[in-house]
Amino acid sequence: MAMQSFALPAGALAPASKHVGGVGLRHEVPKSGRGRLVALAPAGLLVAARTWGNRHGRRSGAGRGASKRTVTKDPYNPEFKETFQFQDAYPSSEKIYQEVTHEPTGQKLRVPFRRIHLEDKDPGCEHLDVYDTSGPLGFEPREGLPKLRHEWIQQRASDEDGTCTQMFYARQGVITAEMAFIAAREGVEPELVRSEVARGRAIIPSNRNHPESEPMIIGRKFKVKINSNIGNSAVASTIEEEVEKLQWSALWGADTLMDLSTGKHIHETREWIIRNSAMPVGTVPIYQALEKVDGIAEDLTWEIFRETLIEQAEQGVDYWTIHAGVLLRFVPLTAKRLTGIVSRGGSIHAKLCISRHEENFAYEHWDDILDICKKYDVSLSIGDGLRPGCIKDANDEAQFGELKVQGELTKRAWEKNVQVMNEGPGHVPLHKIPENMRKQLEWCHEAPFYTLGPLTTDIAPGYDHITSAIGAANIGAMGSEPSRGRPDDLSLELREVIQMVWVSDAG
């Protein structure tokens, strides 16, 4: 399938800015909703997601006058359709499995690879085996994927004392089946996987209630990873379409996936995604919590947020973006910014802080959040709610104040054996990228840095896959782990044709 670029459609953004508490916080609201697939790339390499359309790869419904989207008639019985197949996508490849033994238990692990058949006639050059994310093949979405990790999880249950995280085991010197699986995928020794997780320099997102997942790792010692953002809105997409986006993401190489749904059937949509995902699934829980109070941020409470966390942990969500570093004292610092606060999650927490003149409840209840995480092994991606939305605002006091707090929260998470990565830094010009990387490594103690781009210019809407690739390559070379590029204040509605354009704010 050919990659395509898309210019910004006229009128894609509604000229609406929400001023919160009189301090000029702004969040652009798209006229057409938030349907998207966003491809992100770790370790400084940004890999483009392919365009998808229908079964034959054509764009469908992208132009003016296209038929209206359907709605899911029954969220418990979606009408899934046939999707593009592995062999169609990779006609010169086949799916193979390498069998390895988990020494402590004797279990046989089947590790997936994609074998590319070559035309090279030299001996030993007939094929090339590469990392594969496509997941188990031949399973219907209605049935879900096989529970690969079920036995591994059950065997460890008797050893757990309220904590079941991969960091907990790594610090005890235990190489779990997940670690052995990852070592084979990455082509490294299992001890390297264990030691990096134990010191907090790598994470394995793996909720015990998501046994369908094929273990993967995020960290500087390992391969580049890609995250795909999907999710419905009040005006766009269905359960069927979100599961199809998941399938395309896996086929084209995404290592993790975030469900950022804000529309109808959020719980049911997430359930179908998790049960059909061989990759870790993440969310921004404040999005669903806000929907529970009909979008009125002032009605949000810690109790509603906690209820949402437990609901999602029980389903099997592997990692959460939580903007616990947006503190009350930092919010006024954004008033002098050109673009204020552009993070959706950050603006919600900021509005709560200002309207009540109270501290961020996620920060105040951080230990309670950690207690939930360690029970289910949910990893944390500490959100950068005060990231700059334009290069003029880069590296300001608000951004770096939050980053320091992220470091504090990271240490507190490690004390409870909870795995952590940190998000940042948004729109940053080239000459300011090194300072971001140095401060993150120092203040956040070498925890993985989940970089949002960075976007190196503000004047290329519709081509942010290029400007963020430039920033990602630079910050990756300096030592970051996963990176995802997208403009915080850009929203494009591309209907069923999604390219690597960053659509709306994803966190």
DACORWO-V112623 format. One record per pair of residues at least 24 apart in sequence whose ideal C-beta (glycine too) atoms are under 10 Angstrom apart, sorted by the first residue. I is the first residue (numbers start at 1). J is the second residue. Records with the same first field share a line. If there is no record, write none. Layout:
I = J + J
This chain:
1 = 50 + 51 + 52 + 53 + 57 + 58 + 84 + 88 + 89 + 248 + 252
2 = 50 + 51 + 57
3 = 48 + 49 + 50 + 51 + 465 + 499 + 500
4 = 50 + 51 + 59 + 494 + 497 + 499 + 500 + 501
5 = 48 + 51 + 462 + 463 + 465 + 466 + 499 + 500 + 501
6 = 51 + 62 + 462 + 463 + 465 + 492 + 494 + 497 + 498 + 499 + 500 + 501
7 = 461 + 462 + 463 + 492 + 501
8 = 460 + 461 + 462 + 463 + 464 + 490 + 491 + 492 + 501
9 = 64 + 462 + 492 + 493 + 494
12 = 461 + 462 + 490 + 491 + 492 + 493 + 494 + 503
13 = 461 + 489 + 490 + 491 + 492 + 504
14 = 491
17 = 339 + 340 + 489
18 = 297 + 340 + 341 + 347 + 351
19 = 340 + 351
20 = 297 + 331 + 334 + 340 + 341 + 347 + 348 + 350 + 351 + 352 + 353 + 354 + 355
21 = 331 + 332 + 335 + 350 + 351 + 352 + 353 + 354 + 355 + 356 + 357
22 = 332 + 335 + 354
23 = 331 + 332 + 333 + 334 + 335 + 336 + 337 + 340 + 341 + 350 + 351 + 354
24 = 332 + 334 + 335 + 336 + 337 + 338 + 339 + 340 + 341
25 = 331 + 334 + 335 + 337 + 339 + 340 + 341 + 342 + 343 + 346 + 347 + 350 + 351 + 354
26 = 334 + 337 + 338 + 339 + 340 + 341 + 342 + 347 + 389 + 489
27 = 339 + 340 + 341 + 342 + 343 + 344 + 346 + 347 + 348 + 350 + 351 + 389 + 488 + 489 + 504 + 505
28 = 339 + 342 + 344 + 389 + 487 + 488 + 489 + 490 + 491 + 504 + 505
29 = 491 + 504
30 = 233 + 235 + 236 + 490 + 491 + 492 + 493 + 503 + 504 + 505
31 = 235 + 491 + 493
32 = 233 + 235 + 236 + 491 + 492 + 493 + 494 + 495
33 = 69 + 232 + 233 + 234 + 235 + 236 + 237 + 262 + 263 + 491 + 493 + 503 + 504
34 = 229 + 231 + 232 + 233 + 234 + 235 + 236 + 237 + 260 + 261 + 262 + 263 + 344 + 491 + 492 + 493 + 503 + 504 + 505 + 506
35 = 69 + 230 + 231 + 232 + 233 + 235 + 236 + 237 + 241 + 242 + 245 + 263 + 491 + 492 + 493 + 494 + 495 + 496 + 498 + 503 + 504
36 = 228 + 229 + 230 + 231 + 233 + 236 + 237 + 245 + 260 + 486 + 491 + 492 + 493 + 494 + 498 + 501 + 502 + 503 + 504 + 506
37 = 228 + 229 + 230 + 231 + 245 + 246 + 248 + 249 + 252 + 254 + 257 + 494 + 497 + 498 + 499 + 500 + 501 + 503
38 = 227 + 228 + 229 + 230 + 231 + 249 + 254 + 258 + 260 + 464 + 465 + 484 + 485 + 486 + 498 + 500 + 501 + 502 + 503 + 504 + 506
39 = 226 + 227 + 228 + 229 + 249 + 252 + 253 + 254 + 465 + 484 + 485 + 486 + 498 + 499 + 500 + 501 + 502
40 = 225 + 226 + 227 + 228 + 229 + 254 + 255 + 256 + 258 + 450 + 451 + 452 + 453 + 468 + 472 + 482 + 483 + 484 + 485 + 486 + 500 + 502 + 506
41 = 224 + 225 + 226 + 227 + 253 + 254 + 255 + 451 + 468 + 469 + 472 + 473 + 476 + 482 + 483 + 484 + 485 + 500
42 = 218 + 219 + 220 + 222 + 223 + 224 + 225 + 226 + 227 + 255 + 256 + 421 + 448 + 449 + 450 + 451 + 472 + 476 + 480 + 481 + 482 + 483 + 484
43 = 218 + 219 + 220 + 221 + 222 + 223 + 224 + 225 + 448 + 449 + 451 + 472 + 473 + 475 + 476 + 477 + 479 + 480 + 481 + 482 + 483
44 = 220 + 224 + 451 + 469 + 471 + 472 + 473 + 474 + 475 + 476 + 477 + 478 + 479 + 480 + 481 + 482 + 483
45 = 223 + 224 + 225 + 226 + 469 + 472 + 473 + 476 + 477 + 483
46 = 224 + 226 + 451 + 453 + 465 + 466 + 468 + 469 + 470 + 471 + 472 + 473 + 476 + 483 + 484 + 485 + 500
47 = 224 + 225 + 226 + 252 + 253 + 254 + 469 + 472 + 500
48 = 226 + 252 + 253 + 465 + 466 + 469 + 499 + 500
49 = 226 + 228 + 248 + 249 + 252 + 253 + 254 + 465 + 498 + 499 + 500 + 501
50 = 89 + 248 + 251 + 252 + 253 + 498 + 499 + 500
51 = 248 + 252 + 494 + 496 + 497 + 498 + 499 + 500
52 = 83 + 84 + 244 + 245 + 247 + 248 + 249 + 251 + 252 + 496 + 497 + 498 + 499
53 = 84 + 248 + 495 + 496 + 497 + 498
54 = 81 + 82 + 83 + 84 + 244 + 496 + 497
55 = 81 + 82 + 83 + 84 + 85 + 88
56 = 84 + 88
57 = 84 + 88 + 89
58 = 496 + 497
59 = 494 + 495 + 496 + 497 + 498 + 499
60 = 495 + 496 + 497
61 = 494 + 495 + 496 + 497
62 = 493 + 494 + 495 + 496 + 497 + 498
63 = 495 + 497
66 = 495 + 496
69 = 232 + 235 + 236 + 237 + 238 + 241 + 495 + 496
70 = 237 + 238 + 240 + 241
71 = 237 + 238 + 239 + 240 + 263 + 264 + 265
72 = 232 + 237 + 238 + 239 + 240 + 241 + 242 + 264 + 265 + 268 + 269 + 272
73 = 238 + 239 + 240
74 = 239 + 265 + 268
75 = 238 + 239 + 264 + 265 + 266 + 267 + 268 + 269 + 271 + 272
76 = 239 + 265 + 268 + 271 + 272
77 = 142 + 239
78 = 141 + 142 + 238 + 239 + 240 + 241 + 242 + 243 + 265 + 268 + 269 + 272
79 = 142 + 238 + 239 + 240
80 = 140 + 141 + 142 + 239 + 240 + 243 + 244 + 247 + 272 + 276
81 = 141 + 240 + 241 + 243 + 244
82 = 140 + 244
83 = 141 + 243 + 244 + 246 + 247 + 248 + 251
84 = 244 + 247 + 248 + 251 + 252
85 = 137 + 138 + 251
86 = 114 + 132 + 134 + 135 + 137 + 138 + 250 + 251
87 = 137
88 = 251
89 = 134 + 248 + 251 + 252
90 = 114 + 115 + 116 + 117 + 132 + 134 + 251
91 = 117
92 = 116 + 117 + 118 + 119 + 127
93 = 117 + 127 + 128 + 129 + 130 + 132 + 134
94 = 127
95 = 132 + 134 + 135 + 136 + 137 + 138
96 = 127 + 129 + 132
97 = 132
98 = 129 + 184 + 185
99 = 184
100 = 177 + 180 + 181 + 183 + 184 + 185 + 190
101 = 180
102 = 152 + 175 + 176 + 177 + 178 + 179 + 180 + 181 + 184 + 190
103 = 175 + 180 + 190
104 = 155 + 174 + 175 + 176 + 177 + 180 + 190
105 = 151 + 152 + 155 + 156 + 176 + 177 + 180
107 = 151 + 152 + 155 + 177 + 180 + 181
109 = 148 + 152 + 177 + 178 + 180 + 181 + 183 + 184 + 185 + 215
110 = 136 + 148 + 181 + 184 + 214
111 = 180 + 181 + 182 + 183 + 184 + 185 + 186 + 214 + 215
112 = 136 + 137 + 181 + 184 + 185 + 214 + 278
113 = 184 + 185
114 = 253
129 = 187
130 = 253
131 = 185 + 186 + 187 + 216 + 223 + 224 + 225 + 253 + 255
132 = 185 + 214 + 250 + 253 + 278
133 = 185 + 214 + 216 + 225 + 226 + 228 + 249 + 250 + 251 + 252 + 253 + 254 + 255 + 256 + 257 + 278 + 279
134 = 214 + 247 + 249 + 250 + 251 + 252 + 253 + 254 + 278 + 279
135 = 212 + 213 + 214 + 246 + 247 + 250 + 251 + 276 + 277 + 278 + 279
136 = 212 + 214 + 250 + 276 + 278
137 = 251
139 = 212 + 276 + 278
140 = 276
141 = 239 + 240 + 243 + 244 + 246 + 247 + 272 + 273 + 275 + 276
142 = 243 + 272 + 275 + 276
143 = 275 + 276
144 = 212 + 271 + 272 + 274 + 275 + 276 + 277
145 = 211 + 212 + 213 + 214 + 274 + 275 + 276 + 277 + 278
146 = 211 + 212 + 278
147 = 210 + 211 + 212 + 213 + 275
148 = 177 + 178 + 181 + 211 + 212 + 213 + 214 + 215 + 278
149 = 176 + 177 + 178 + 181 + 206 + 207 + 208 + 210 + 211 + 212 + 213 + 214 + 215
150 = 208 + 211 + 212
151 = 177 + 211
152 = 176 + 177 + 178 + 180 + 181 + 206 + 208 + 211 + 215
153 = 177 + 178 + 206 + 207 + 208 + 209 + 210 + 211 + 377
154 = 208 + 211
156 = 208
157 = 208
160 = 208 + 374 + 375 + 377
162 = 371 + 374 + 375 + 416
163 = 371 + 373 + 374 + 375 + 377 + 416 + 417 + 418
164 = 206 + 207 + 208 + 374 + 375 + 376 + 377 + 417
165 = 197 + 203 + 204 + 206 + 208 + 373 + 374 + 375 + 376 + 377 + 378 + 379 + 413 + 416 + 417 + 418 + 419
166 = 193 + 194 + 197 + 198 + 202 + 203 + 204 + 205 + 206 + 215 + 217 + 377 + 379 + 417 + 419
167 = 197 + 198 + 199 + 200 + 202 + 203 + 204 + 374 + 377 + 379 + 413 + 414 + 416 + 417 + 418 + 419 + 420
168 = 197 + 198 + 374 + 377 + 416 + 417 + 418 + 419
169 = 194 + 197 + 198 + 204 + 377 + 417
170 = 194 + 195 + 196 + 197 + 198 + 199 + 200 + 202 + 204 + 417 + 419
171 = 197 + 198 + 199 + 200 + 414 + 417
172 = 198 + 417
173 = 198
174 = 198
176 = 204 + 206 + 215
177 = 215
178 = 204 + 206 + 213 + 214 + 215 + 216 + 217 + 377
179 = 204 + 215 + 217
180 = 215
181 = 214 + 215 + 216 + 217
182 = 206 + 214 + 215 + 216 + 217 + 222
183 = 215 + 217 + 222
184 = 215
185 = 214 + 215 + 216 + 217 + 222 + 223
186 = 216 + 217 + 219 + 221 + 222 + 223
187 = 222 + 223
188 = 217 + 221 + 222 + 223
192 = 217 + 219 + 221 + 222
193 = 217 + 219 + 221 + 222
195 = 221
196 = 220 + 221 + 222 + 446 + 448
197 = 419
198 = 414 + 417
199 = 414 + 445 + 446 + 447
200 = 410 + 411 + 413 + 414 + 417 + 418 + 419 + 420 + 421 + 444 + 445 + 446 + 447 + 448
201 = 445 + 446 + 447 + 448 + 481
202 = 419 + 421 + 446 + 447 + 448 + 481
203 = 280 + 318 + 319 + 379 + 380 + 381 + 418 + 419 + 420 + 421 + 447 + 448 + 450 + 481 + 482
204 = 280 + 318 + 377 + 379 + 419
205 = 255 + 256 + 279 + 280 + 281 + 282 + 317 + 318 + 319 + 320 + 377 + 378 + 379 + 380 + 381 + 419 + 421
206 = 280 + 316 + 318 + 319 + 376 + 377 + 378 + 379 + 419
207 = 274 + 280 + 281 + 312 + 313 + 314 + 315 + 316 + 317 + 318 + 319 + 373 + 376 + 377 + 378 + 379
208 = 313 + 316 + 318 + 375 + 376 + 377 + 378
209 = 274 + 312 + 313 + 314 + 315 + 316 + 317 + 318 + 376 + 377 + 378
210 = 274 + 275 + 277 + 278 + 279 + 280 + 281 + 313 + 315 + 316 + 317 + 318 + 376 + 377 + 378
211 = 316
212 = 274 + 275 + 276 + 277 + 278 + 279 + 281 + 316
213 = 256 + 274 + 277 + 278 + 279 + 280 + 281 + 316 + 318
214 = 250 + 255 + 277 + 278 + 279 + 280
215 = 278 + 280
216 = 255 + 256 + 278 + 279 + 280 + 318
217 = 255 + 448 + 481
218 = 255 + 256 + 280 + 319 + 379 + 381 + 419 + 421 + 448 + 450 + 481 + 482
219 = 421 + 446 + 447 + 448 + 481 + 482
220 = 441 + 446 + 448 + 449 + 476 + 479 + 480 + 481
221 = 481
222 = 481
223 = 255
224 = 253 + 255 + 472 + 476 + 481 + 482 + 483
225 = 253 + 254 + 255 + 256 + 279 + 280 + 448 + 450 + 481 + 482 + 483
226 = 252 + 253 + 254 + 255 + 256 + 257 + 279 + 482 + 483 + 484 + 500
227 = 254 + 255 + 256 + 257 + 258 + 279 + 280 + 282 + 319 + 381 + 450 + 482 + 483 + 484 + 506
228 = 252 + 253 + 254 + 255 + 256 + 257 + 258 + 279 + 484 + 498 + 500
229 = 254 + 256 + 257 + 258 + 259 + 260 + 282 + 284 + 484 + 486 + 502 + 503 + 504 + 506 + 507
230 = 254 + 257 + 258 + 259 + 260 + 261 + 269 + 273 + 281 + 498 + 506
231 = 257 + 258 + 259 + 260 + 261 + 262 + 263 + 266 + 269 + 270 + 273 + 283 + 284 + 287 + 503 + 504 + 506
232 = 259 + 260 + 261 + 262 + 263 + 264 + 265 + 266 + 269
233 = 260 + 261 + 262 + 263 + 264 + 493 + 504
234 = 262 + 263 + 264 + 291 + 295
235 = 263 + 493
236 = 263 + 493 + 495 + 496
237 = 261 + 263 + 264 + 269 + 495 + 496
238 = 263 + 264 + 265 + 269
239 = 264 + 265 + 268 + 269 + 270 + 271 + 272 + 273
240 = 269 + 272
241 = 269 + 496
242 = 269 + 270 + 272 + 273 + 276
243 = 269 + 272 + 273 + 275 + 276 + 277
244 = 496
245 = 273 + 496 + 498
246 = 272 + 273 + 274 + 276 + 277 + 278 + 279 + 281
247 = 276 + 277
248 = 498
249 = 277 + 279 + 498
250 = 276 + 277 + 278 + 279
254 = 279
255 = 279 + 280 + 482
256 = 280 + 281 + 282 + 318 + 319 + 381 + 482
257 = 281 + 282 + 283 + 318
258 = 282 + 283 + 284 + 317 + 319 + 320 + 321 + 381 + 484 + 506 + 507
259 = 283 + 284 + 287 + 288 + 312 + 317
260 = 284 + 287 + 288 + 321 + 344 + 503 + 504 + 505 + 506 + 507
261 = 287 + 288 + 291
262 = 287 + 288 + 290 + 291 + 295 + 344 + 504
263 = 291
264 = 291
266 = 291 + 292 + 308 + 311 + 312
267 = 308 + 311 + 312 + 315
270 = 311 + 312 + 315 + 316 + 317
271 = 315 + 316
273 = 315 + 316 + 317
274 = 312 + 315 + 316 + 317 + 318
275 = 315 + 316
277 = 316 + 318
279 = 318
280 = 316 + 317 + 318 + 319 + 379
281 = 312 + 315 + 316 + 317 + 318 + 319
282 = 312 + 317 + 318 + 319 + 320 + 321 + 378 + 379 + 380 + 381 + 507
283 = 308 + 309 + 312 + 315 + 317 + 318 + 319 + 320 + 321 + 322 + 378 + 381 + 507
284 = 320 + 321 + 322 + 323 + 343 + 344 + 345 + 348 + 381 + 383 + 505 + 506 + 507
285 = 309 + 311 + 312 + 313 + 317 + 320 + 321 + 322 + 345 + 362 + 369 + 378
286 = 320 + 321 + 322 + 323 + 344 + 345 + 346 + 348 + 349 + 352 + 362 + 383 + 385 + 507
287 = 321 + 344 + 345 + 348 + 506 + 507
288 = 312
289 = 348
290 = 344 + 345 + 348
295 = 348
297 = 347 + 348 + 349 + 350 + 351 + 352 + 355
298 = 351 + 352 + 355 + 356
299 = 352
300 = 348 + 349 + 351 + 352 + 361
301 = 352 + 361
302 = 361 + 362 + 364 + 365 + 368 + 369
303 = 361 + 365
304 = 361
305 = 361 + 362 + 365 + 368 + 369
306 = 361 + 365 + 368 + 369 + 372
309 = 362 + 365 + 368 + 369 + 372 + 373 + 376 + 378
310 = 372 + 375 + 376
312 = 372 + 376 + 378
313 = 372 + 373 + 375 + 376 + 377 + 378
314 = 376
315 = 376
316 = 376 + 378
317 = 376 + 378 + 379
318 = 376 + 377 + 378 + 379 + 419
319 = 373 + 377 + 378 + 379 + 380 + 381 + 419 + 420 + 421 + 450
320 = 369 + 372 + 373 + 378 + 379 + 380 + 381 + 382 + 383
321 = 345 + 380 + 381 + 382 + 383 + 384 + 385 + 421 + 423 + 450 + 506 + 507
322 = 349 + 360 + 362 + 363 + 366 + 369 + 373 + 380 + 381 + 382 + 383 + 385 + 409 + 423 + 507
323 = 347 + 348 + 349 + 350 + 360 + 362 + 363 + 382 + 383 + 384 + 385 + 386 + 402 + 406 + 423 + 507
324 = 349 + 360 + 361 + 362 + 363 + 364 + 365 + 366 + 369 + 380 + 382 + 383 + 385 + 402 + 405 + 406 + 408 + 409 + 412
325 = 349 + 360 + 362 + 363 + 382 + 383 + 384 + 385 + 386 + 401 + 402 + 403 + 404 + 405 + 406 + 407 + 408 + 409 + 422 + 423 + 424
326 = 350 + 352 + 353 + 359 + 360 + 362 + 363 + 383 + 384 + 385 + 386 + 398 + 401 + 402 + 405
327 = 353 + 359 + 360 + 363 + 364 + 385 + 386 + 398 + 401 + 402 + 405
328 = 352 + 353 + 354 + 356 + 357 + 358 + 359 + 360 + 363
329 = 353 + 359 + 398 + 401
330 = 360 + 385 + 386 + 397 + 398 + 399 + 400 + 401 + 402 + 405
331 = 360 + 385 + 386 + 398
332 = 398
333 = 386 + 396 + 397 + 398 + 399 + 401 + 402
334 = 386 + 388 + 389 + 393 + 396 + 397 + 398 + 399
335 = 398
336 = 393 + 396 + 397 + 398
337 = 386 + 388 + 389 + 390 + 392 + 393 + 396 + 398 + 399
338 = 388 + 389 + 390 + 391 + 392 + 393 + 458
339 = 388 + 389 + 390 + 391 + 392 + 393 + 426 + 427 + 458 + 488 + 489
340 = 386 + 389 + 390 + 393 + 398 + 489
341 = 385 + 386 + 387 + 388 + 389 + 393 + 398 + 488
342 = 385 + 386 + 387 + 388 + 389 + 390 + 393 + 426 + 427 + 487 + 488 + 489 + 490 + 505
343 = 383 + 384 + 385 + 386 + 387 + 389 + 423 + 426 + 452 + 488 + 505 + 506 + 507
344 = 383 + 385 + 488 + 504 + 505 + 506 + 507
345 = 383 + 384 + 385 + 423 + 505 + 506 + 507
346 = 383 + 384 + 385 + 386 + 387 + 398 + 402 + 488 + 505 + 507
347 = 385 + 386 + 505
348 = 385
349 = 383 + 385 + 386
350 = 385 + 386
360 = 385 + 405
362 = 409
363 = 405 + 408 + 409
366 = 408 + 409 + 412 + 413 + 416
367 = 412 + 413 + 415 + 416
369 = 409 + 412 + 413 + 416 + 418
370 = 409 + 412 + 413 + 414 + 415 + 416 + 417 + 418 + 420
371 = 416 + 418
372 = 418
373 = 413 + 416 + 417 + 418 + 419 + 420
374 = 413 + 416 + 417 + 418 + 419
377 = 417 + 418 + 419
378 = 418 + 419
379 = 413 + 418 + 419 + 420 + 421 + 448
380 = 409 + 410 + 413 + 418 + 419 + 420 + 421 + 422 + 447
381 = 419 + 420 + 421 + 422 + 423 + 448 + 450 + 482 + 507
382 = 406 + 407 + 409 + 410 + 413 + 420 + 421 + 422 + 423 + 424 + 444 + 447 + 450
383 = 422 + 423 + 424 + 450 + 452 + 507
384 = 422 + 423 + 424 + 425 + 426 + 450 + 451 + 452 + 488 + 507
385 = 423 + 507
386 = 424 + 425 + 426
387 = 423 + 424 + 425 + 426 + 427 + 428 + 452 + 453 + 454 + 455 + 488 + 505 + 507
388 = 424 + 425 + 426 + 427 + 428 + 429 + 432 + 454 + 455 + 458 + 488
389 = 426 + 427 + 455 + 458 + 487 + 488 + 489 + 490 + 505
390 = 426 + 427 + 428 + 429 + 455 + 457 + 458 + 459 + 487 + 488 + 489
391 = 426 + 427 + 428 + 429 + 430 + 432 + 454 + 455 + 456 + 457 + 458 + 459
392 = 427 + 429 + 458
393 = 426 + 427 + 428
394 = 425 + 426 + 427 + 428 + 429 + 431 + 432 + 433 + 435 + 436 + 454 + 455 + 456
395 = 425 + 428 + 429 + 432 + 433 + 435 + 436 + 439
399 = 424 + 425 + 426 + 428 + 436 + 439
400 = 424 + 425 + 435 + 436 + 439 + 440 + 443
403 = 436 + 439 + 440 + 442 + 443 + 444 + 449
404 = 439 + 442 + 443 + 444
405 = 443
406 = 440 + 443 + 444 + 447 + 449
407 = 439 + 440 + 442 + 443 + 444 + 445 + 447
408 = 443 + 444
409 = 444 + 447
410 = 443 + 444 + 445 + 446 + 447
411 = 444 + 445 + 447
413 = 447
414 = 445 + 447
419 = 447 + 448
420 = 444 + 445 + 447 + 448
421 = 447 + 448 + 449 + 450 + 481 + 482
422 = 447 + 448 + 449 + 450 + 451 + 480 + 481
423 = 448 + 449 + 450 + 451 + 452 + 482 + 484 + 507
424 = 449 + 450 + 451 + 452 + 453 + 454 + 475 + 480 + 483
425 = 449 + 451 + 452 + 453 + 454 + 455 + 471 + 475 + 480
426 = 451 + 452 + 453 + 454 + 455 + 471 + 485 + 486 + 487 + 488
427 = 452 + 453 + 454 + 455 + 456 + 457 + 458 + 467 + 468 + 471 + 487 + 488 + 489
428 = 452 + 453 + 454 + 455 + 456 + 471 + 474 + 475
429 = 454 + 455 + 456 + 457 + 458 + 471
430 = 454 + 456 + 457 + 470 + 471 + 474 + 475
431 = 456
432 = 456
433 = 470 + 471 + 472 + 474 + 475 + 477 + 478 + 480
434 = 474 + 475 + 478
436 = 471 + 475 + 478 + 480
437 = 474 + 475 + 476 + 477 + 478 + 479 + 480
438 = 478 + 479
440 = 475 + 478 + 479 + 480
441 = 478 + 479 + 480
446 = 479 + 481
447 = 481
448 = 480 + 481 + 482
449 = 475 + 476 + 478 + 479 + 480 + 481 + 482 + 483
450 = 480 + 481 + 482 + 483 + 484 + 507
451 = 475 + 476 + 478 + 480 + 481 + 482 + 483 + 484 + 485
452 = 482 + 483 + 484 + 485 + 486 + 487 + 488 + 502 + 505 + 506 + 507
453 = 483 + 484 + 485 + 486 + 487 + 488 + 502
454 = 480 + 483 + 485
455 = 485 + 486 + 487 + 488 + 490 + 502
456 = 485
457 = 487
458 = 487 + 489 + 490
460 = 487 + 490
461 = 487 + 489 + 490 + 492 + 501 + 502
462 = 487 + 490 + 492 + 499 + 501
463 = 501
464 = 490 + 492 + 500 + 501 + 502 + 503
465 = 499 + 500 + 501 + 502
466 = 500
467 = 502
468 = 500 + 502
469 = 500
